[in-house]
Amino acid sequence: MRPRPICVRLTAMTVFQNVQKGLIPARLTVADVYALQEAGVISEGENFELIEGEIVPMAAAKFSHHEWMKSRLNEALVLAKPADTALFVEPSVALSEITFVEPDIAIWPRTIESQEVRGPDLLLVIEVAVSSIGYDLRVKARLYAEACVREYWVVDAVRKTIRVHRDPVEGAYCDVREYEAHDTVSAMLPSIAIRLDTLD
């Protein structure tokens, strides 16, 4: 069932509230969300993710630790990544027909358009966490593993650790390791190596 026509522009929170009221179907597809955006019902600048068919509003305000870490990682990765890849900050990525996410940083081959990218195309996905650490380690890790994202990092911006997830099999990562700030973390992508205590 397609979403019912709506005459006003909605924020992600209003969409969430209208889902609760039954004015918008409780479960949407990625195609439904794109259609709502194209119709101007949902602003493309809204902060939300679609998790297994449900709109999940994201906090508009970011903690300073989060933004500092995301900025430094972005700078380091842009310089280190292979030339045939592109780095995206907070891209919308469809993991399935009913799930799209906006990771803090994602790298994939530059030949793939953003609306075409899928889990196996993602070469490195990074979530920077302050208050969302549990969600990123449980819910997001499962979603990325189910989508066969080959490498997923959760960077704890407060503790300055990196939890590296690799080898997705049947909805779970078989290889999960945590690194401290003084450890050098080498990605599966050639040339990428990060040490959090050297970021300034």
C-alpha positions in Angstrom: 0.0 0.0 0.0 1.4 3.4 -1.0 1.4 6.3 1.5 -1.7 8.4 1.5 -1.4 11.9 -0.1 -0.3 14.6 2.4 -0.6 18.3 1.6 2.0 19.7 4.0 5.7 19.3 4.3 6.5 17.1 7.3 9.6 16.8 9.5 10.9 13.3 10.3 9.3 13.6 13.7 6.0 14.6 12.3 6.1 11.6 9.9 6.9 9.4 12.9 3.9 10.9 14.8 1.6 10.5 11.7 2.7 6.8 11.5 1.6 6.5 15.2 -1.8 8.1 14.4 -2.3 5.8 11.4 -2.2 8.6 8.8 0.9 7.0 7.1 1.3 3.2 6.9 3.3 1.9 9.8 5.8 0.1 7.6 7.3 1.9 4.6 9.7 0.9 1.9 12.8 2.8 0.8 10.9 3.5 -2.5 8.0 5.0 -0.4 10.4 7.3 1.4 12.0 8.4 -1.9 8.5 9.1 -3.3 7.6 11.1 -0.2 10.8 13.2 -0.7 10.3 13.7 -4.4 6.7 14.8 -3.7 8.1 17.4 -1.2 6.3 15.7 1.7 9.5 15.0 3.5 12.4 17.4 3.2 15.6 15.8 1.9 17.5 17.5 4.7 15.6 15.6 7.4 17.6 13.5 9.9 16.0 10.1 10.0 16.7 6.5 9.0 14.3 3.8 7.8 14.9 0.7 10.0 13.1 -2.4 8.8 10.2 -0.3 7.5 10.0 2.1 10.5 10.9 5.8 10.4 13.5 6.4 13.2 14.1 10.2 13.8 17.8 11.1 14.4 18.9 13.8 16.8 19.5 17.1 14.9 21.9 18.3 17.5 25.3 16.6 17.5 27.7 16.4 20.5 31.0 18.2 20.2 32.9 15.0 20.7 30.9 13.4 17.9 31.5 16.3 15.4 35.2 16.6 16.3 35.9 12.9 15.8 33.9 12.7 12.6 35.7 15.7 11.2 39.2 14.3 12.0 38.4 10.9 10.6 37.0 12.5 7.5 40.3 14.4 7.0 42.5 11.4 7.6 40.5 9.1 5.4 40.2 11.5 2.4 44.0 11.6 2.3 44.5 7.9 2.7 41.8 6.2 0.7 42.5 4.7 -2.7 42.0 7.0 -5.7 39.3 4.8 -7.2 37.0 5.1 -4.2 34.8 8.0 -2.9 34.2 9.0 0.7 30.7 10.2 1.7 29.7 11.9 5.0 26.2 11.0 6.2 25.0 9.4 2.9 21.6 7.7 2.6 22.4 4.1 1.9 19.7 1.5 1.1 20.6 -1.8 2.8 17.4 -3.5 1.7 13.9 -2.7 0.4 12.8 -1.6 3.9 16.0 -0.2 5.4 18.1 2.8 4.7 20.7 4.3 7.0 22.9 7.3 7.2 26.3 6.3 8.5 28.6 9.0 9.6 31.2 8.0 7.0 31.1 5.5 4.1 33.5 4.6 1.3 32.6 2.8 -1.9 33.8 2.7 -5.5 33.4 6.1 -7.2 31.7 4.5 -10.2 28.6 3.6 -8.2 25.9 6.3 -7.8 24.6 6.8 -4.2 21.1 5.6 -4.9 22.5 2.4 -6.5 24.9 1.5 -3.7 24.1 -1.6 -1.7 25.7 -3.4 1.3 28.3 -5.5 -0.7 29.4 -2.3 -2.5 30.3 -0.6 0.8 34.1 -0.9 1.4 34.1 0.7 4.8 31.3 2.1 7.0 32.0 4.1 10.1 29.5 5.2 12.8 30.9 7.7 15.4 29.2 7.2 18.7 28.7 9.3 21.8 25.2 8.4 23.2 24.4 5.9 20.5 27.1 3.3 21.2 24.7 0.5 22.3 22.5 1.1 19.2 25.5 1.1 16.8 27.0 -2.0 18.3 23.8 -4.0 18.4 21.1 -2.8 15.9 23.4 -1.2 13.3 25.9 -4.0 13.4 23.2 -6.6 12.7 21.8 -4.5 9.9 25.2 -4.0 8.3 26.0 -7.7 8.7 22.7 -8.8 7.1 23.5 -6.5 4.2 27.0 -8.1 3.8 28.9 -4.9 4.5 32.4 -6.3 4.7 33.9 -3.8 7.2 32.1 -1.8 9.8 33.8 0.4 12.5 32.1 1.9 15.6 34.3 4.7 16.8 33.6 5.7 20.4 34.3 9.4 20.4 34.5 9.7 24.2 36.6 6.6 25.1 38.5 6.9 21.8 38.3 3.3 20.8 37.4 1.6 17.5 35.3 -1.6 17.4 36.1 -3.2 14.1 33.6 -5.7 12.6 34.6 -7.9 9.7 33.5 -11.2 8.0 29.7 -10.9 8.0 27.9 -14.3 8.0 24.2 -14.9 8.4 23.4 -11.5 10.0 26.4 -11.4 12.4 30.1 -10.4 12.2 32.4 -13.3 12.9 35.5 -11.1 13.5 34.9 -8.3 16.1 37.9 -6.6 17.7 38.3 -3.4 19.8 41.3 -1.1 19.5 42.5 1.6 21.9 43.5 5.1 20.9 47.2 4.2 20.6 46.6 1.2 18.4 47.0 1.5 14.6 43.9 0.2 12.9 44.4 -0.9 9.3 41.3 -1.2 7.1 40.8 -3.9 4.6 41.1 -1.2 2.0 44.7 -0.7 1.0 46.5 2.4 2.4 44.0 3.2 5.2 45.5 3.1 8.7 44.1 5.1 11.6 45.5 5.9 15.1 43.0 7.9 17.1 45.6 9.5 19.3 47.4 11.0 16.3 44.3 12.8 15.0 44.4 16.6 15.8 
